[in-house]
Amino acid sequence: MFGRRDFDPSGHAQSDTATVIPMPKPVADQPRTPLQVTPPGPDPVGRTEAYYRHKQDIVASVLTAISGRDLTQGDSAQHKQEIRRIVLDYIDVQKISLSRPEKESMAEDIIHDILGYGPLEPLLIRDDIADIMVNGTKETFIEVKGKIEPANIKFRDEGELLNICIRMASAVGRRVDVNSPICDARLPDGSRINVIIPPLAIDGPTLTIRKFKKDKLKMQDLVRYGSISAEGAEILRILGKTRCNVVVSGGTGSGKTTLLNCLAANIESDERIITCEDTAELQLQQRHVVRLETRPPNIEGEGQITMEDLIRNCLRMRPERIIVGEVRGPEAFDLLQAMNTGHDGSMGTLHANTPREALSRLESMIMMGKNLSEKAIRDMIANAVDIIIQTKRLRDGTRRITHITEVVGMEAETITTQDLLVFEIEGEDHRGKIVGRHKGQGIVKPHFWDRAKYYNEEDALSAALKRAGEG
């Protein structure tokens, strides 16, 4: 169904032609115990202790019936239907006392266990969930509409959760075992996952999934949600069209990647775009896109491909624009070099709380790998970066673009900036939602005015800035 491969006890992937069993075996250091389905405690959706006892017997029967079958091949819908038939037949033959809803829940649960990701499957198919946070077998939380709440799912034991983590990692050729207890990977649908297992995770395997909407957000969606004003969206469109070099700054979960996708939508379809990411998340719609992804070291500590390696290599691939998913180290130097050497319109994200802090972080990251003076680094940043866009998740869970800030140049040894648009908080409504507006800062002709004029966008820019100032 997802093109997964089975694993041997050491956690290594077998060949694609190997016989696939429903769940990978635990890693070598895990105790080998017979398959048991035990109730994890009171179940808010009505699964009782008797339900779990019956499920244990039914799972064993299904595993016997499909033994030796490769369930990654063929029609997944047909596989689901066959497992459902085996489950319902077993319930009828054994005269197990279950109501019709319980029978359907039993069939769905077992299908998820065998073909999907077990108890996580109902959460993964929900499009309103932004994050899934599994803190061992006892607690799972989800983020919905910017707020974290508990999820009503249960794992039968640590072994089941660990096997699900292994499956997820194996989908993209990554591994999780006692020798590689930390893993960053992505699911086939683009969702990003992080796994950390014992002995590093004290309370059991810990899994974090950053999900992405099936229907990708567009700039007009950000306007509708209040993340940016219509005038601000027009300014962002012009920034993309006029090939300004942009840094998107913000905290974790503030919407940096979503905004980067929206900004990239303004790139012309005939431009060659190369993306560099630690875990591939960007989903650009242009035709001419090359996607690159870093690689962690193998168990011997060799074979690592860093972000710095990717950016240096992509400069030899005739890019017109370079988009870096997240700048977090010495690769900042190579990205700025690219921005300064003809790759106008390049973009990247980084973690920072304000535009000024974003500049300081860029400076610090370059210092990590280069022995340059502070003034030389600041000159490079001032010449390379045109715009910093600041995103923030507010205390009510909403995400806002709080600043569109222009990098003007240098005064003495200080980088100078000016705000084009700022989100001003005015209070909160009766529901506790923050109320505010995006307000222009009175800039009539920004520093990139000549660039806008070159692309025949000066009238649109002037009108957007005027409306923003009046708002």
ABEGO torsion letter per residue (X at the ends): XAGBBBBBAAGBBBBAABBBBABBBBBAABBBBBBBBBBAEBBAAGBBAAAAAAAAAAAAAAAAAABGBBAABEBAAAAAAAAAAAAAAAAAAAGBBBBAAAAAAAAAAAAAAAABAEAAAAAAABAABABBBBBEAABBBBBBGGBBBBBBBBBABAAAAAAAAAAAAAAAGBBBBAABABBBBBBAAGBBBBBBBOAABAAEBBBBBBBBBABBBBAAAAAAAGABBAAAAAAAAAAAAAGBBBBBBEBBGAGAAAAAAAAAAABBAABBBBBBBABBABBBABABBBBBBBBBBBAAGBGBBBAAAAAAAAAAAGBABBBBABBABAAAAAAAAAAAAGBBGBBBBBBBABAAAAAAAAAAAAAAABBBBAAAAAAAAAAABABBBBBBBBAAGBBBBABBBBBAEBBEABBBBBBABBBBBAEBBAAGBBBBBBBBAGBABBAAAAAAAAAGAAAAAAAAAAAAAAX
